[in-house]
Amino acid sequence: MRPEDWQRFESASQMKRTVSIVEDHEGIRNDLALAVRRSRDLELISAYSDAETAVKRLPVERPHVVLLDINLPGLSGLDLLRYARPLLPDALMIMLTIRMDPEAIVTALKAGADGYLLKQSSGRKMMEEVRRAISGETPMSGAVARLVIQSFHMTRSVPAQCALSVREHQVLDELAKGKSHDEIATALTISKNTVSSHLQSCYRKLHANEKLEALRKAGKIT
């Protein structure tokens, strides 16, 4: 390699990757910003508390990495991901969550998210995961990875024409335990109406007319 080529290679390898943060919780946003600023190879260029502002600025700033909270007020992080993905095809979009929602995780990954991390992770750990993403890996908290694998296995457990979502499987699991709609809603942190909607969807997909038939067809009971 010629000296001038080596110099260009060395300069590129030392280039800081720019990072934008979209997080409504001020404390978490500040902690993430501090962790980025402390990283020699990363540079914070913006931090937003809402998706409405970020959706206007990110295509202009064109960061290398976006740390994006999935549960933002108003326009959600998932909505922002769907909008920004085609405008920032080379950016790494890493979703952040404080509570694992199987459907949201799978939906975000299908929509083009490059990773999914729990906010409970330390700032140092987060930055390690960002570097993994930059190097071409898929950053994902261990608990999230296990959930994604479980989701894949659960989806395979019924015929393709009757495939249930992860949340629908969870509702049926709770129903198989003998829980009422109210108890299922509490266990899964959703409303009673949402439980009913999921069950109706299960009955439709499984071509079942009542609870026991749906549970048998989904493999929850024998």
C-alpha positions as CSV (number, residue, x, y, z in Angstrom):
1,M,0.0,0.0,0.0
2,R,1.3,3.4,-0.9
3,P,1.9,5.9,1.9
4,E,-0.9,8.2,0.7
5,D,-3.3,5.2,0.5
6,W,-2.4,4.1,4.0
7,Q,-2.9,7.7,5.3
8,R,-6.4,7.8,3.8
9,F,-7.2,4.3,5.2
10,E,-5.9,5.3,8.7
11,S,-7.9,8.6,8.5
12,A,-11.1,6.7,7.6
13,S,-10.7,4.2,10.4
14,Q,-10.3,7.0,12.9
15,M,-13.3,8.9,11.7
16,K,-16.0,9.5,14.3
17,R,-19.4,8.1,13.7
18,T,-22.2,10.6,14.3
19,V,-25.0,9.7,16.6
20,S,-28.6,11.2,17.0
21,I,-30.8,10.3,20.0
22,V,-34.6,10.4,20.0
23,E,-35.8,9.8,23.5
24,D,-38.6,11.6,25.4
25,H,-37.3,10.7,28.9
26,E,-35.0,13.5,29.8
27,G,-32.8,11.5,32.3
28,I,-32.3,8.6,29.8
29,R,-31.7,11.1,27.0
30,N,-29.0,12.9,29.0
31,D,-27.4,9.7,30.1
32,L,-27.2,8.4,26.5
33,A,-25.8,11.8,25.3
34,L,-23.1,11.7,28.0
35,A,-22.1,8.1,27.1
36,V,-21.8,9.2,23.4
37,R,-19.7,12.3,24.3
38,R,-17.4,10.1,26.4
39,S,-16.7,7.8,23.4
40,R,-13.6,8.8,21.4
41,D,-15.0,7.2,18.2
42,L,-18.6,8.6,18.4
43,E,-19.9,12.2,18.1
44,L,-23.3,13.4,19.3
45,I,-24.9,15.7,16.7
46,S,-28.4,15.9,18.1
47,A,-30.8,14.7,20.8
48,Y,-34.6,15.1,20.4
49,S,-37.4,14.5,22.9
50,D,-40.1,13.8,20.2
51,A,-40.4,12.2,16.8
52,E,-42.1,15.2,15.3
53,T,-39.0,17.3,15.5
54,A,-36.6,14.4,14.7
55,V,-38.5,13.5,11.5
56,K,-37.7,17.0,10.1
57,R,-34.1,17.1,11.2
58,L,-32.7,13.6,10.7
59,P,-32.8,13.6,6.9
60,V,-30.8,16.9,7.0
61,E,-28.3,15.8,9.6
62,R,-27.8,12.3,8.1
63,P,-26.3,10.7,11.2
64,H,-24.5,7.4,11.0
65,V,-26.5,6.0,14.0
66,V,-29.9,6.8,15.4
67,L,-30.8,5.6,19.0
68,L,-34.6,5.6,18.8
69,D,-37.1,5.1,21.6
70,I,-39.9,3.0,20.3
71,N,-42.5,4.3,22.8
72,L,-42.5,8.1,22.0
73,P,-45.6,10.2,22.7
74,G,-47.4,11.4,19.6
75,L,-45.7,10.0,16.6
76,S,-44.1,6.8,17.8
77,G,-40.6,5.6,17.3
78,L,-41.9,2.8,15.0
79,D,-43.6,5.5,12.9
80,L,-40.4,7.5,12.7
81,L,-38.5,4.3,11.8
82,R,-40.8,3.6,8.9
83,Y,-40.5,7.2,7.6
84,A,-36.8,7.6,8.1
85,R,-35.6,4.2,6.9
86,P,-36.0,5.0,3.1
87,L,-34.6,8.5,3.6
88,L,-31.6,7.3,5.6
89,P,-30.8,3.9,4.0
90,D,-27.2,3.8,5.3
91,A,-28.0,4.9,8.9
92,L,-28.1,2.4,11.7
93,M,-31.4,2.6,13.4
94,I,-31.2,1.0,16.9
95,M,-34.5,0.8,18.8
96,L,-34.6,1.3,22.6
97,T,-37.2,0.0,25.0
98,I,-37.8,-0.2,28.7
99,R,-40.4,-3.0,28.5
100,M,-40.3,-5.9,26.1
101,D,-43.3,-6.1,23.7
102,P,-42.8,-9.1,21.4
103,E,-45.0,-7.8,18.6
104,A,-43.3,-4.3,18.7
105,I,-39.8,-5.9,18.6
106,V,-40.6,-8.2,15.6
107,T,-42.4,-5.4,13.8
108,A,-39.5,-3.0,14.3
109,L,-37.0,-5.5,13.0
110,K,-39.2,-6.2,10.0
111,A,-39.5,-2.4,9.4
112,G,-35.7,-2.1,9.1
113,A,-34.4,-1.7,12.6
114,D,-30.7,-2.7,12.9
115,G,-30.9,-3.7,16.6
116,Y,-33.0,-3.6,19.7
117,L,-31.7,-2.7,23.1
118,L,-33.1,-2.5,26.7
119,K,-32.7,0.9,28.3
120,Q,-31.7,-0.8,31.5
121,S,-28.3,-1.4,30.0
122,S,-25.5,0.9,31.1
123,G,-24.3,3.7,28.9
124,R,-21.0,1.9,28.4
125,K,-22.8,-1.3,27.3
126,M,-25.0,0.7,24.9
127,M,-22.0,2.2,23.2
128,E,-20.4,-1.3,22.9
129,E,-23.6,-2.4,21.1
130,V,-23.4,0.7,18.9
131,R,-19.9,-0.3,17.9
132,R,-21.1,-3.8,17.1
133,A,-23.7,-2.3,14.8
134,I,-21.0,-0.2,13.1
135,S,-18.9,-3.3,12.6
136,G,-21.8,-5.0,10.8
137,E,-23.3,-7.1,13.7
138,T,-26.9,-6.9,15.0
139,P,-26.9,-5.4,18.5
140,M,-29.6,-7.0,20.6
141,S,-29.9,-7.4,24.4
142,G,-29.8,-11.0,25.5
143,A,-33.3,-11.0,26.7
144,V,-34.5,-9.4,23.5
145,A,-32.7,-12.0,21.4
146,R,-34.3,-14.9,23.4
147,L,-37.7,-13.3,22.9
148,V,-37.2,-13.0,19.1
149,I,-36.1,-16.7,18.9
150,Q,-39.1,-17.7,21.1
151,S,-41.3,-15.7,18.7
152,F,-39.9,-17.6,15.7
153,H,-40.5,-20.9,17.3
154,M,-44.1,-20.0,18.4
155,T,-45.0,-18.8,14.9
156,R,-43.8,-22.2,13.5
157,S,-45.8,-24.2,16.0
158,V,-49.1,-23.8,14.0
159,P,-49.9,-24.2,10.3
160,A,-48.8,-21.3,8.2
161,Q,-52.5,-20.5,7.3
162,C,-53.3,-20.2,11.0
163,A,-50.2,-18.4,12.2
164,L,-50.8,-16.4,15.3
165,S,-48.9,-13.4,16.4
166,V,-46.7,-13.5,19.5
167,R,-49.2,-11.6,21.5
168,E,-52.0,-13.9,20.4
169,H,-50.0,-16.9,21.6
170,Q,-49.5,-15.1,25.0
171,V,-53.2,-14.5,25.4
172,L,-53.9,-18.1,24.6
173,D,-51.2,-19.2,27.1
174,E,-52.9,-17.2,29.8
175,L,-56.3,-18.5,28.8
176,A,-55.0,-22.1,29.0
177,K,-54.1,-21.4,32.6
178,G,-57.8,-20.8,33.3
179,K,-57.5,-17.0,33.7
180,S,-60.4,-14.6,33.0
181,H,-60.2,-11.8,30.5
182,D,-59.5,-9.3,33.3
183,E,-56.7,-11.5,34.7
184,I,-55.2,-11.8,31.3
185,A,-55.3,-8.1,30.7
186,T,-53.5,-7.5,34.0
187,A,-50.9,-10.2,33.3
188,L,-50.0,-8.8,29.9
189,T,-50.5,-5.1,30.8
190,I,-53.1,-4.6,28.1
191,S,-56.8,-3.6,28.2
192,K,-59.7,-6.1,28.5
193,N,-61.0,-4.9,25.1
194,T,-57.5,-5.7,23.6
195,V,-57.7,-9.2,25.1
196,S,-61.1,-9.7,23.5
197,S,-59.8,-8.5,20.1
198,H,-56.8,-10.9,20.3
199,L,-59.1,-13.8,21.1
200,Q,-61.5,-13.0,18.2
201,S,-58.5,-12.9,15.9
202,C,-57.3,-16.3,17.3
203,Y,-60.7,-17.8,16.7
204,R,-60.8,-16.5,13.1
205,K,-57.3,-17.7,12.3
206,L,-57.8,-21.1,13.8
207,H,-61.3,-21.5,12.5
208,A,-62.5,-22.2,16.0
209,N,-65.9,-21.4,17.5
210,E,-65.1,-21.5,21.2
211,K,-62.3,-21.4,23.7
212,L,-61.4,-25.1,24.0
213,E,-61.4,-25.6,20.3
214,A,-59.0,-22.7,19.8
215,L,-56.7,-23.9,22.6
216,R,-56.5,-27.4,21.1
217,K,-55.8,-26.1,17.5
218,A,-53.1,-23.8,18.8
219,G,-51.5,-26.7,20.7
220,K,-52.1,-25.2,24.1
221,I,-54.0,-28.3,25.4
222,T,-54.4,-31.8,24.2
